[in-house]
């Protein structure tokens, strides 16, 4: 039995945020999606540590385990923080899976 795997890309070029390109590598585990890995495109601006931390945090994590409300509360100098972007992406992934 093969496990379903797919990639979901998010382009945030029109958002006031530092990290504009997010690519999720996902796999199906039962009724939920699991983030195998996440690529966040480097940018000339913004903190280089946040993407690395987020990538390590979500590796092999079911999307249902992330607290989207808490992520939406994270703040940044920009209008949208990395946490807000992560919450928006994961919400879209959850909606697509159900």
Number of C-alpha atoms within 10 A of each C-alpha: 3 4 9 10 14 13 13 13 14 15 12 14 11 7 13 13 19 22 25 18 15 19 16 23 18 23 19 16 12 8 8 15 25 23 23 19 18 23 15 18 12 15 12 8 9 16 13 12 9 15 20 13 10 16 18 13 13 19 16 17 16 18 20 14 9 16 11 18 11 11 17 17 12 13 13 14 10 12 11 17 21 23 21 21 21 18 21 16 20 20 16 13 20 15 9 9 12 8
